[in-house]
Amino acid sequence: MSDRSRVAIIGCGRVAVKHLKAIKKLKNKSELVALVDVSEDAPKKLLESAGFDTSNVKIFKDYQEMIDTMKPDIVAVTVPSGLHFPIAKYAMEHGCNLLLEKPMTMSSSESRQMMELSKSTGKKIAMGHIYRYFPFVRILREDISLGVFGKVTHGTIYARWGHGDDYYSSAAWRGTWKADGGALMNQTIHAIDLLVWLMCSEPVEATAMISQRLRNIEAEDLGMAVLRMSDGSLASVEGTTATSDKDHEAMFTVFCENGVISLGLKKGIPQLHIRDGKGKNLNFRYIKRHIAKYGFGSLLNAVNPHTGIYDDLIDSIASGSEPVAGAQAGFRSVDTLMGIYRSARDGHTVRLPLEEDFSSTDMAGYFDKR
Ligand SMILES: NC(=O)c1ccc[n+]([C@@H]2O[C@H](COP(=O)([O-])OP(=O)(O)OC[C@H]3O[C@@H](n4cnc5c(N)ncnc54)[C@H](O)[C@@H]3O)[C@@H](O)[C@H]2O)c1
């Protein structure tokens, strides 16, 4: 018997390619045992695109049948977001750990249920919040939490992740309230998760507005929000797909009493600007520390952060520790997003965590009335 983690992927579309490449890279720790998709061709196309040996991989159309017969150690849930909850719940109730793509679910109460299920079953959830697995992030978070930069005053993020109407029309679920949400829920949730994590406190209030500017979708292609954090600091969020699809950029900045930390991506090129309170550049110091702790090869994880997520999940299952982006991260980012949507819908500030359930489908018809 192999002691590698047996992984099954449910949903063989765009993001599944990244999962396959990660499993291939971690071949000493993981093996792909099954693929599930309702589309006949999707599993074969996926295996070919990632250059995978198909002989040991079983193909299923029905996820319940796959889980019942294969009993994988890890189920990767890479179906449209509106289907995450029933599939993730079934997998966890049947003994599987999860690599669950973001957003965890489409409502605050479903995400809370997943977090509680992880606690009661002892099974792990690693969220597809890729930004936490970028180089330098973990060391910076550790230093911010230890107070190396002093008090956190505020943080900002923008995710200008342009997508044209061709992206939205490539699958019926994209840009819908039921199965996807808009630019905030799909593209910006990674950034919100990272900013909140780096700031080392919890969002307690959200005030937001959303808009439709250029894309022909049901949900927003532009959103802006301000979060009040539990330590009194503030965070601003801008997320949009109404920019050029040739010009993706995302930047995070955390302002502290004794320094500023800025990191992000512009046209695929990593950005890093770390300064102390006197303006001295600390980039090199952090690059050296990162390499000393995680090795030079870990810098390449930026190419496919899913490798870091699988590696972390497999280690967490073995050690019993929580993954870097675990169930709580999944719940908190969905709860924050639902607070942002609710604030935009109702036109006032909303307290977090939400006391009453809110779902992306509660936004249905929002733009029809405007
Ligand atoms: N973490 C990341 O960087 C990242 C990047 C892209 C997408 N995502 C997330 O991954 C998920 C999938 O996105 P995508 O772009 O790959 O979508 P996609 O439309 O390209 O692929 C989804 C696949 O799921 C299949 N599917 C649908 N219903 C199914 C069912 N009941 N059982 C089995 N298969 C089913 C579809 O046939 C399709 O092949 C979304 O939740 C998205 O938000 C995460």
PDBQT file of the ligand as one rigid body, heavy atoms in Angstrom, charges set to zero:
ROOT
HETATM    1  N1  LIG A 401      -7.927  29.484  -6.320  1.00  0.00    +0.000 N 
HETATM    2  C1  LIG A 401      -7.862  29.950  -7.538  1.00  0.00    +0.000 C 
HETATM    3  O1  LIG A 401      -6.868  30.543  -7.943  1.00  0.00    +0.000 OA
HETATM    4  C2  LIG A 401      -9.029  29.758  -8.479  1.00  0.00    +0.000 A 
HETATM    5  C3  LIG A 401      -8.871  30.095  -9.840  1.00  0.00    +0.000 A 
HETATM    6  C4  LIG A 401      -9.950  29.876 -10.682  1.00  0.00    +0.000 A 
HETATM    7  C5  LIG A 401     -11.144  29.348 -10.204  1.00  0.00    +0.000 A 
HETATM    8  N2  LIG A 401     -11.252  29.051  -8.880  1.00  0.00    +0.000 N 
HETATM    9  C6  LIG A 401     -12.512  28.479  -8.347  1.00  0.00    +0.000 C 
HETATM   10  O2  LIG A 401     -12.613  27.139  -8.832  1.00  0.00    +0.000 OA
HETATM   11  C7  LIG A 401     -13.962  26.794  -9.124  1.00  0.00    +0.000 C 
HETATM   12  C8  LIG A 401     -14.061  26.310 -10.571  1.00  0.00    +0.000 C 
HETATM   13  O3  LIG A 401     -13.675  27.351 -11.447  1.00  0.00    +0.000 OA
HETATM   14  P1  LIG A 401     -13.225  27.023 -12.961  1.00  0.00    +0.000 P 
HETATM   15  O4  LIG A 401     -12.839  28.332 -13.552  1.00  0.00    +0.000 OA
HETATM   16  O5  LIG A 401     -12.281  25.897 -12.990  1.00  0.00    +0.000 OA
HETATM   17  O6  LIG A 401     -14.652  26.548 -13.586  1.00  0.00    +0.000 OA
HETATM   18  P2  LIG A 401     -14.930  25.759 -14.934  1.00  0.00    +0.000 P 
HETATM   19  O7  LIG A 401     -16.307  26.116 -15.377  1.00  0.00    +0.000 OA
HETATM   20  O8  LIG A 401     -13.793  25.953 -15.882  1.00  0.00    +0.000 OA
HETATM   21  O9  LIG A 401     -14.900  24.218 -14.454  1.00  0.00    +0.000 OA
HETATM   22  C9  LIG A 401     -15.889  23.635 -13.632  1.00  0.00    +0.000 C 
HETATM   23  C10 LIG A 401     -16.023  22.166 -14.000  1.00  0.00    +0.000 C 
HETATM   24  O10 LIG A 401     -16.931  21.555 -13.079  1.00  0.00    +0.000 OA
HETATM   25  C11 LIG A 401     -17.744  20.648 -13.819  1.00  0.00    +0.000 C 
HETATM   26  N3  LIG A 401     -18.986  20.376 -13.060  1.00  0.00    +0.000 N 
HETATM   27  C12 LIG A 401     -20.108  21.128 -12.993  1.00  0.00    +0.000 A 
HETATM   28  N4  LIG A 401     -21.013  20.525 -12.190  1.00  0.00    +0.000 NA
HETATM   29  C13 LIG A 401     -20.451  19.379 -11.745  1.00  0.00    +0.000 A 
HETATM   30  C14 LIG A 401     -20.877  18.331 -10.876  1.00  0.00    +0.000 A 
HETATM   31  N5  LIG A 401     -22.079  18.351 -10.287  1.00  0.00    +0.000 N 
HETATM   32  N6  LIG A 401     -20.039  17.295 -10.649  1.00  0.00    +0.000 NA
HETATM   33  C15 LIG A 401     -18.831  17.243 -11.252  1.00  0.00    +0.000 A 
HETATM   34  N7  LIG A 401     -18.367  18.211 -12.078  1.00  0.00    +0.000 NA
HETATM   35  C16 LIG A 401     -19.160  19.265 -12.320  1.00  0.00    +0.000 A 
HETATM   36  C17 LIG A 401     -17.965  21.340 -15.163  1.00  0.00    +0.000 C 
HETATM   37  O11 LIG A 401     -18.386  20.434 -16.164  1.00  0.00    +0.000 OA
HETATM   38  C18 LIG A 401     -16.574  21.926 -15.421  1.00  0.00    +0.000 C 
HETATM   39  O12 LIG A 401     -15.750  21.021 -16.130  1.00  0.00    +0.000 OA
HETATM   40  C19 LIG A 401     -14.784  28.044  -8.821  1.00  0.00    +0.000 C 
HETATM   41  O13 LIG A 401     -15.309  27.929  -7.527  1.00  0.00    +0.000 OA
HETATM   42  C20 LIG A 401     -13.771  29.182  -8.855  1.00  0.00    +0.000 C 
HETATM   43  O14 LIG A 401     -14.112  30.263  -8.016  1.00  0.00    +0.000 OA
HETATM   44  C21 LIG A 401     -10.222  29.222  -8.027  1.00  0.00    +0.000 A 
ENDROOT
TORSDOF 0
